Amino acid sequence: MEVKKIAFTLLLAFWIINLIKLNSLFKKVCIASDHGGYNLKEIIKDFLINKNISIIDLGPFENKTVDYPDYAKKLSNRIRAKKSDVGILVCGSGTGMAISANKIKTIRAAVCYSEKSTRLSREHNNANIIALGARLTNKNLSLKLVEIFLKTKFEGGRHLKRVNKI
């Protein structure tokens, strides 16, 4: 009887761990923001840590005014150097970060605002950075978009030829 209880407890623990774990396609995820996205960045970071995703925070580390191009460049260069697989950028609208990130060769940053836009950014464009607007996307939707981004595979095929032209 004791062995059955232990076996059941272990099975239950395994099930719970797999239930809360986010099955990300990526091992190395980094995140950065500006002051407009700082609070949402911290929420996303905590969410991913709780889902057992290893995340590298590139700043800022306090909620003070900073220039978003500096953080977009820092994160993008890390991905370009293959120190991280994908990145998450957060500013007020997502647009400034995406524009800045896309200046770096090999970067495909997408401003994501819905589940469909996020899924397509990965499936069709092989986006390696999701850019979110903290002033435009609420917390729950933002967390859902990050989860979709990290779980969605690039389809390749007809899309690969187009992505290679970027």
PyMOL commands that set and color helices and strands:
alter all, ss='L'
color gray80, all
select helices_A, chain A and resi 2-20+35-50+68-80+95-101+115-123+139-151+158-164
alter helices_A, ss='H'
color red, helices_A
select strands_A, chain A and resi 29-33+55-57+86-91+109-111+129-133
alter strands_A, ss='S'
color yellow, strands_A
deselect
rebuild
show_as cartoon
